[in-house]
Amino acid sequence: MSDDTTMWQWLPQSSDWENWHKTIEGPIDGVYIHRYPPDNPAFEFDAINRCTRQIQRSIAHARAAGRPVRGIGRGWSLSDITLPQGRMIDISLLNGRAPVKKSQIDPAYPGGTAERRKLWLVQGGTYISEINKTLESNQFGRSLQTSGAANGQTIIGATSTGTHGSALHFGALHDHIVAIHLITNETTQYWMERESYPVTKESVALNLGAKRIRDDDLFNAVVMGLGAFGIIHNVVIETRPRFLLEAINNGHLTDPFDIPDGEVPQLNRLFYDDDMRKLIATLDFAAHPSLKPPAGFAKPYFFQPIIDPNTTPVEVLVTQMYKLPWKQGYQPNYAARESTFGPGYDFLSVVGFLLDRFQRLTGLFADIARAQLFNYAPKTGSWGEQFGYKAPRTKVASGSVAVPLDRAIETLDALIDLNKRLGGTPLVFGCRYVRKSPALLAFNKWDTTLVVSVDGVENAKARQFFKAMPDTMEAAGIPFTQHWGKTNHYTKQRIATAYGDNAMHWIAAREELLPDPADRAMFENDYLRARGLV
């Protein structure tokens, strides 16, 4: 059978498309399904080029029908950024991955020796979970630097919408990417790198039939391109040697490395008091009486305080993770670990339904929702284990604001006050720390960015909170950005205020890479139009 019949399928659709979390839906004409070559060849130029031809076939097919398209992976985003008002190109079955050959690396590559920062070529539909399992295997012994709280997204779905990590020394997930293979129409493709950071020899682009571009502004636009530049088929990412993380929860004062497997210690109760406020704002761990690093550690690799604004006094749940060397013979277990706190994943959607009708129960249900969303059992594991797969939780509410670290306490105080003014909401506030990204529309734009991830049950009160959140930030005079892939209320003015010239450079980059207005229109949707980005 030919590639045309085994790697490509057009599925017309008359019903609405729904995202993974069932919070966004909209009409589409159908979906183009793409599959890796069925003869399962090595992930090299021939296999990549066969997949490229089928992606370009989908673009041509949609253009002939006069319909726009959007690339789609797992549909994990909680905003309507993925809705095409036309057709979807599903690349979630394109999951090739392989280390970049040393013979393909440019001698001018500044990323250090291959042992320290080994380069990997990853196909756009590869799930983060698949990347973790491959990298962390004994064969390769590598690891990602960071990822989102779960690993169910595809690499391009996560990076194109700004999914951030939480490693204190690193940026967002897209900051792993150092080269991009972009398809802009049925005949044009680019191999993109930063001029300031050359990665591969020109032969890589030539073997793909792509034009090589080395330009910082263009790369920094596409790497977080919101799906508006075309289909990102492949990326090159930098990895690091694998490591283990020891998770400590709520400042447990006994030696965390002596806790027997499976034993859950009694957690200290922590509050949003002066000591906690100082720690959140300064990351001075030695100054907090209950959260000082264990002997031999200066600071954690990962730090996340989660604030429950519905408690009196306001309570804080803390997770710290400390980096340990990989243990010889250690075997990661990637099996999904269900929460032990509640009756099941669909429980949160039931809670949301009830809260719409019985507001007086908000405090009780917020506590249950907090337990469902966050697991505090201590454990040791690789990055891929610690940030593993979480099954879908329908009607989960999630939105984030990012602020400079020196505005952290003002932000949290304002959001706690907003929750109080609304009479309590089924939400908790998780604090994540992310280093600055060069991507033009990255929402981790400050040297140390505090991301306040607001998570809980999707209901009327939660929607009211998310709508009021940016108004509250503006009234307080706090500079902020919002997570593109979560519930947000960006407007043209808010994007101009948050990104300034970067937004103009992003638009200009899109016009340079897609000079034909008909090509740009192929990858536009209402989300982008409403925000003045197309």
PyMOL commands that set and color helices and strands:
alter all, ss='L'
color gray80, all
select helices_A, chain A and resi 3-6+45-64+80-82+102-104+128-135+155-160+173-176+202-208+216-222+256-258+274-282+285-287+347-355+359-373+383-386+405-421+460-475+492-499+501-513+517-522+526-530
alter helices_A, ss='H'
color red, helices_A
select strands_A, chain A and resi 8-12+16-18+25-27+30-35+69-72+87-93+97-99+119-123+142-143+177-183+189-193+211-214+231-238+240-241+244-249+270-271+302-308+315-324+380-382+396-404+427-435+448-457+481-482
alter strands_A, ss='S'
color yellow, strands_A
deselect
rebuild
show_as cartoon
